[in-house]
Amino acid sequence: MSWRQSTFLLPGLIALLGLAGLFAALLGDGWWDTLAWLGLGAQAGLGLWPLLLGRRSQAGSERINQRQQP
């Protein structure tokens, strides 16, 4: 079974990344803050990525539909 066919593998990895970010935020300053920003920022980026791609693909399909109509 590949990682794309697994139902819980990718969400589990995203959850572990968030837990690592929260753990790093609680531990201390300096490099721990950087790890916290990366762990939690990656989750936010992964959450926004489909929304941004959806808007681009929707705008692209509208342009294609306008070209096909005489």
Stockholm file with secondary structure:
# STOCKHOLM 1.0

chainA/1-70         MSWRQSTFLLPGLIALLGLAGLFAALLGDGWWDTLAWLGLGAQAGLGLWPLLLGRRSQAGSERINQRQQP
#=GR chainA/1-70 SS CCTTTCSSHHHHHHHHHHHHHHHHHHHCSTHHHHHHHHHHHHHHHHHHHHHHHHHHHHHHHHHHHHHHCC
#=GC SS_cons        CCTTTCSSHHHHHHHHHHHHHHHHHHHCSTHHHHHHHHHHHHHHHHHHHHHHHHHHHHHHHHHHHHHHCC
//
